[in-house]
Amino acid sequence: MDLGHERCPATKPQIGPEHRNHVSLHLVTSGKGILVIDQKTFRVGPGQIFITPCDTVCCYFPDREDAWEYFWITFKGSKCVLLCEMMGLTKEKPVYSPLNTEAIYRAFSELISLEKNYRYAINFFAFSKLFMIVCLINEERKISPDLNVDQRETCIQNIIGYIERNYSNREVLSLEAIANWIHLSPIYLNRLFKKFTGSSVHQYIINYRLSKAGELIAHSGLSFLQIAQITGWNDYVQFSKVFKKYYGVSPSHFKKSQREDGPLPSFLRMSKNM
């Protein structure tokens, strides 16, 4: 990811034409400029945003009498097309005049300040601001983009795999952290996940951690406190309370029932079938 702010002189030469493998999102704060995509010309002015799409030939340059000033951020990867779709920006319609210009301007300004204030985690903060910009535009344009069936299934499988690998680490299992990892907005991700699994991301994580706790109690020989910590609970009292609500019995009664009843009940294998 790359980002910046530029006050262009009127004499600045045009950028391109070139075939790009990334998307650049710009917010024009003053002045005017010209954007050309596949030989189609768009005039862009203050308060407007525009993209230079990936996999297209494009160029852009400042107006010679009233040169523009703009913020910009570039991003690439498998989700860049989806992010553009969420903003309603395509190579056919690459320019938009946002209604909430103040909030979008503030988000871009904060992007630039990140470069000064953060050295090691700048990409994570930059992505968070990019997603905020995407969400602001998506909400005011009321766009509901969707992945195709194969993409949705792959996305959900990737998220479930991520949860299963990281179920003991609560720090990386917030909805925001997972959305950041998969490059989707938290709202869209949660809606998509619930549509496929019947459960919110948060509830799925809780259920998976409890199913692992049940397996460990039944088979590991570890103490209840160790199992609580392994499955992501720092507070044993809270773990015991949630465990009893899920299974209907306390951890100690559950362990006793496993010794008496033998094989692990089928519901403890729910995570493998979800």
Contacts in CASP RR format, 6 or more apart in sequence:
PFRMAT RR
TARGET T0000
AUTHOR 0000-0000-0000
METHOD contacts of the structure
MODEL  1
MDLGHERCPATKPQIGPEHRNHVSLHLVTSGKGILVIDQKTFRVGPGQIF
ITPCDTVCCYFPDREDAWEYFWITFKGSKCVLLCEMMGLTKEKPVYSPLN
TEAIYRAFSELISLEKNYRYAINFFAFSKLFMIVCLINEERKISPDLNVD
QRETCIQNIIGYIERNYSNREVLSLEAIANWIHLSPIYLNRLFKKFTGSS
VHQYIINYRLSKAGELIAHSGLSFLQIAQITGWNDYVQFSKVFKKYYGVS
PSHFKKSQREDGPLPSFLRMSKNM
1 73 0 8 1.000
1 74 0 8 1.000
1 75 0 8 1.000
1 123 0 8 1.000
1 126 0 8 1.000
1 127 0 8 1.000
1 130 0 8 1.000
2 73 0 8 1.000
2 74 0 8 1.000
3 71 0 8 1.000
3 72 0 8 1.000
3 73 0 8 1.000
3 74 0 8 1.000
3 111 0 8 1.000
3 112 0 8 1.000
3 115 0 8 1.000
3 126 0 8 1.000
4 71 0 8 1.000
4 72 0 8 1.000
4 73 0 8 1.000
4 111 0 8 1.000
4 112 0 8 1.000
4 115 0 8 1.000
5 69 0 8 1.000
5 70 0 8 1.000
5 71 0 8 1.000
5 72 0 8 1.000
5 112 0 8 1.000
6 69 0 8 1.000
6 70 0 8 1.000
6 72 0 8 1.000
7 67 0 8 1.000
7 69 0 8 1.000
8 62 0 8 1.000
8 67 0 8 1.000
8 68 0 8 1.000
8 69 0 8 1.000
8 70 0 8 1.000
9 62 0 8 1.000
9 67 0 8 1.000
10 62 0 8 1.000
10 63 0 8 1.000
10 64 0 8 1.000
10 65 0 8 1.000
10 66 0 8 1.000
10 67 0 8 1.000
12 61 0 8 1.000
12 62 0 8 1.000
12 67 0 8 1.000
13 61 0 8 1.000
14 59 0 8 1.000
14 60 0 8 1.000
14 61 0 8 1.000
15 59 0 8 1.000
15 60 0 8 1.000
15 61 0 8 1.000
16 58 0 8 1.000
16 59 0 8 1.000
16 60 0 8 1.000
17 36 0 8 1.000
17 57 0 8 1.000
17 58 0 8 1.000
17 59 0 8 1.000
18 57 0 8 1.000
18 58 0 8 1.000
18 59 0 8 1.000
19 55 0 8 1.000
19 56 0 8 1.000
19 57 0 8 1.000
20 52 0 8 1.000
20 53 0 8 1.000
20 54 0 8 1.000
20 55 0 8 1.000
20 56 0 8 1.000
20 58 0 8 1.000
21 54 0 8 1.000
21 55 0 8 1.000
21 76 0 8 1.000
22 54 0 8 1.000
22 74 0 8 1.000
22 75 0 8 1.000
22 76 0 8 1.000
22 77 0 8 1.000
22 80 0 8 1.000
23 51 0 8 1.000
23 52 0 8 1.000
23 53 0 8 1.000
23 54 0 8 1.000
23 74 0 8 1.000
23 75 0 8 1.000
23 76 0 8 1.000
23 80 0 8 1.000
23 83 0 8 1.000
23 84 0 8 1.000
24 51 0 8 1.000
24 52 0 8 1.000
24 72 0 8 1.000
24 73 0 8 1.000
24 74 0 8 1.000
25 49 0 8 1.000
25 50 0 8 1.000
25 51 0 8 1.000
25 72 0 8 1.000
25 73 0 8 1.000
25 74 0 8 1.000
25 75 0 8 1.000
25 89 0 8 1.000
25 130 0 8 1.000
25 133 0 8 1.000
26 44 0 8 1.000
26 49 0 8 1.000
26 50 0 8 1.000
26 51 0 8 1.000
26 52 0 8 1.000
26 70 0 8 1.000
26 71 0 8 1.000
26 72 0 8 1.000
27 47 0 8 1.000
27 48 0 8 1.000
27 49 0 8 1.000
27 70 0 8 1.000
27 71 0 8 1.000
27 72 0 8 1.000
27 104 0 8 1.000
27 105 0 8 1.000
27 108 0 8 1.000
28 44 0 8 1.000
28 45 0 8 1.000
28 46 0 8 1.000
28 47 0 8 1.000
28 48 0 8 1.000
28 49 0 8 1.000
28 50 0 8 1.000
28 68 0 8 1.000
28 69 0 8 1.000
28 70 0 8 1.000
29 46 0 8 1.000
29 47 0 8 1.000
29 69 0 8 1.000
29 70 0 8 1.000
29 71 0 8 1.000
29 105 0 8 1.000
30 46 0 8 1.000
30 68 0 8 1.000
30 69 0 8 1.000
31 45 0 8 1.000
31 46 0 8 1.000
31 62 0 8 1.000
31 63 0 8 1.000
31 66 0 8 1.000
31 67 0 8 1.000
31 68 0 8 1.000
31 69 0 8 1.000
32 43 0 8 1.000
32 44 0 8 1.000
32 45 0 8 1.000
32 46 0 8 1.000
32 62 0 8 1.000
32 63 0 8 1.000
32 66 0 8 1.000
32 67 0 8 1.000
32 68 0 8 1.000
33 43 0 8 1.000
33 44 0 8 1.000
33 45 0 8 1.000
33 60 0 8 1.000
33 61 0 8 1.000
33 62 0 8 1.000
33 63 0 8 1.000
33 67 0 8 1.000
33 68 0 8 1.000
34 41 0 8 1.000
34 42 0 8 1.000
34 43 0 8 1.000
34 44 0 8 1.000
34 60 0 8 1.000
34 61 0 8 1.000
34 62 0 8 1.000
34 63 0 8 1.000
35 41 0 8 1.000
35 42 0 8 1.000
35 43 0 8 1.000
35 44 0 8 1.000
35 50 0 8 1.000
35 52 0 8 1.000
35 58 0 8 1.000
35 59 0 8 1.000
35 60 0 8 1.000
35 94 0 8 1.000
35 95 0 8 1.000
36 42 0 8 1.000
36 58 0 8 1.000
36 59 0 8 1.000
36 60 0 8 1.000
37 52 0 8 1.000
37 53 0 8 1.000
37 56 0 8 1.000
37 57 0 8 1.000
37 58 0 8 1.000
37 91 0 8 1.000
37 94 0 8 1.000
38 56 0 8 1.000
38 57 0 8 1.000
38 58 0 8 1.000
38 91 0 8 1.000
42 50 0 8 1.000
42 94 0 8 1.000
42 95 0 8 1.000
44 50 0 8 1.000
44 60 0 8 1.000
44 68 0 8 1.000
44 95 0 8 1.000
45 68 0 8 1.000
46 68 0 8 1.000
47 97 0 8 1.000
47 98 0 8 1.000
47 101 0 8 1.000
48 95 0 8 1.000
48 96 0 8 1.000
48 97 0 8 1.000
48 98 0 8 1.000
49 87 0 8 1.000
49 89 0 8 1.000
49 95 0 8 1.000
49 96 0 8 1.000
49 97 0 8 1.000
49 98 0 8 1.000
49 104 0 8 1.000
49 137 0 8 1.000
50 60 0 8 1.000
50 89 0 8 1.000
50 94 0 8 1.000
50 95 0 8 1.000
50 96 0 8 1.000
51 84 0 8 1.000
51 87 0 8 1.000
51 89 0 8 1.000
51 94 0 8 1.000
52 58 0 8 1.000
52 60 0 8 1.000
52 94 0 8 1.000
53 84 0 8 1.000
53 89 0 8 1.000
53 90 0 8 1.000
53 91 0 8 1.000
53 94 0 8 1.000
54 76 0 8 1.000
54 80 0 8 1.000
54 81 0 8 1.000
56 91 0 8 1.000
58 91 0 8 1.000
62 68 0 8 1.000
71 108 0 8 1.000
71 109 0 8 1.000
71 111 0 8 1.000
71 112 0 8 1.000
73 108 0 8 1.000
73 111 0 8 1.000
73 126 0 8 1.000
73 130 0 8 1.000
75 83 0 8 1.000
75 127 0 8 1.000
75 130 0 8 1.000
77 183 0 8 1.000
78 183 0 8 1.000
79 182 0 8 1.000
79 183 0 8 1.000
79 184 0 8 1.000
82 145 0 8 1.000
82 147 0 8 1.000
82 183 0 8 1.000
82 184 0 8 1.000
83 130 0 8 1.000
83 134 0 8 1.000
83 183 0 8 1.000
84 90 0 8 1.000
85 143 0 8 1.000
85 145 0 8 1.000
86 134 0 8 1.000
86 135 0 8 1.000
86 137 0 8 1.000
86 138 0 8 1.000
86 143 0 8 1.000
86 145 0 8 1.000
86 185 0 8 1.000
86 188 0 8 1.000
87 96 0 8 1.000
87 134 0 8 1.000
87 137 0 8 1.000
87 138 0 8 1.000
87 141 0 8 1.000
87 143 0 8 1.000
88 96 0 8 1.000
88 137 0 8 1.000
88 138 0 8 1.000
88 141 0 8 1.000
88 143 0 8 1.000
88 145 0 8 1.000
89 95 0 8 1.000
89 96 0 8 1.000
96 137 0 8 1.000
96 141 0 8 1.000
98 104 0 8 1.000
98 136 0 8 1.000
98 137 0 8 1.000
98 140 0 8 1.000
99 140 0 8 1.000
100 136 0 8 1.000
100 140 0 8 1.000
103 136 0 8 1.000
104 133 0 8 1.000
104 136 0 8 1.000
104 137 0 8 1.000
107 129 0 8 1.000
107 132 0 8 1.000
107 133 0 8 1.000
107 136 0 8 1.000
108 129 0 8 1.000
108 133 0 8 1.000
110 129 0 8 1.000
111 126 0 8 1.000
111 129 0 8 1.000
111 130 0 8 1.000
114 122 0 8 1.000
114 125 0 8 1.000
114 126 0 8 1.000
114 129 0 8 1.000
115 122 0 8 1.000
118 125 0 8 1.000
124 180 0 8 1.000
127 180 0 8 1.000
127 183 0 8 1.000
128 176 0 8 1.000
128 180 0 8 1.000
131 179 0 8 1.000
131 180 0 8 1.000
131 185 0 8 1.000
134 185 0 8 1.000
135 185 0 8 1.000
135 187 0 8 1.000
138 185 0 8 1.000
145 188 0 8 1.000
146 152 0 8 1.000
147 155 0 8 1.000
147 192 0 8 1.000
152 192 0 8 1.000
152 196 0 8 1.000
153 196 0 8 1.000
155 182 0 8 1.000
155 184 0 8 1.000
155 192 0 8 1.000
156 192 0 8 1.000
156 193 0 8 1.000
156 196 0 8 1.000
156 197 0 8 1.000
158 182 0 8 1.000
159 178 0 8 1.000
159 182 0 8 1.000
159 189 0 8 1.000
159 193 0 8 1.000
159 201 0 8 1.000
160 197 0 8 1.000
160 204 0 8 1.000
160 274 0 8 1.000
162 178 0 8 1.000
162 181 0 8 1.000
162 182 0 8 1.000
163 173 0 8 1.000
163 178 0 8 1.000
163 204 0 8 1.000
163 205 0 8 1.000
163 208 0 8 1.000
164 208 0 8 1.000
164 271 0 8 1.000
166 172 0 8 1.000
166 173 0 8 1.000
167 173 0 8 1.000
167 205 0 8 1.000
167 208 0 8 1.000
167 209 0 8 1.000
167 212 0 8 1.000
167 231 0 8 1.000
167 232 0 8 1.000
168 209 0 8 1.000
168 230 0 8 1.000
168 231 0 8 1.000
168 232 0 8 1.000
169 232 0 8 1.000
170 232 0 8 1.000
171 177 0 8 1.000
172 178 0 8 1.000
172 181 0 8 1.000
173 205 0 8 1.000
175 186 0 8 1.000
175 189 0 8 1.000
175 190 0 8 1.000
175 201 0 8 1.000
175 202 0 8 1.000
176 186 0 8 1.000
178 189 0 8 1.000
178 201 0 8 1.000
179 185 0 8 1.000
179 186 0 8 1.000
179 189 0 8 1.000
182 189 0 8 1.000
184 192 0 8 1.000
189 201 0 8 1.000
190 200 0 8 1.000
190 201 0 8 1.000
193 199 0 8 1.000
193 200 0 8 1.000
193 201 0 8 1.000
193 204 0 8 1.000
194 200 0 8 1.000
194 201 0 8 1.000
197 204 0 8 1.000
197 274 0 8 1.000
199 207 0 8 1.000
199 274 0 8 1.000
204 274 0 8 1.000
206 242 0 8 1.000
206 246 0 8 1.000
207 246 0 8 1.000
207 270 0 8 1.000
207 271 0 8 1.000
208 271 0 8 1.000
209 231 0 8 1.000
209 232 0 8 1.000
209 233 0 8 1.000
210 231 0 8 1.000
210 242 0 8 1.000
210 243 0 8 1.000
210 246 0 8 1.000
210 247 0 8 1.000
211 268 0 8 1.000
211 269 0 8 1.000
211 270 0 8 1.000
211 271 0 8 1.000
212 230 0 8 1.000
212 231 0 8 1.000
212 271 0 8 1.000
213 227 0 8 1.000
213 228 0 8 1.000
213 231 0 8 1.000
213 239 0 8 1.000
213 243 0 8 1.000
213 251 0 8 1.000
214 227 0 8 1.000
214 243 0 8 1.000
214 247 0 8 1.000
214 254 0 8 1.000
214 268 0 8 1.000
215 264 0 8 1.000
215 268 0 8 1.000
216 222 0 8 1.000
216 227 0 8 1.000
216 230 0 8 1.000
216 231 0 8 1.000
217 224 0 8 1.000
217 227 0 8 1.000
217 251 0 8 1.000
217 254 0 8 1.000
217 255 0 8 1.000
217 258 0 8 1.000
218 254 0 8 1.000
218 255 0 8 1.000
218 258 0 8 1.000
218 264 0 8 1.000
218 268 0 8 1.000
219 264 0 8 1.000
220 227 0 8 1.000
222 230 0 8 1.000
224 236 0 8 1.000
224 239 0 8 1.000
224 240 0 8 1.000
224 251 0 8 1.000
224 252 0 8 1.000
225 236 0 8 1.000
227 251 0 8 1.000
228 235 0 8 1.000
228 236 0 8 1.000
228 239 0 8 1.000
228 240 0 8 1.000
231 239 0 8 1.000
233 239 0 8 1.000
233 242 0 8 1.000
239 251 0 8 1.000
240 250 0 8 1.000
240 251 0 8 1.000
243 250 0 8 1.000
243 251 0 8 1.000
243 254 0 8 1.000
244 250 0 8 1.000
244 251 0 8 1.000
247 254 0 8 1.000
249 257 0 8 1.000
258 264 0 8 1.000
END
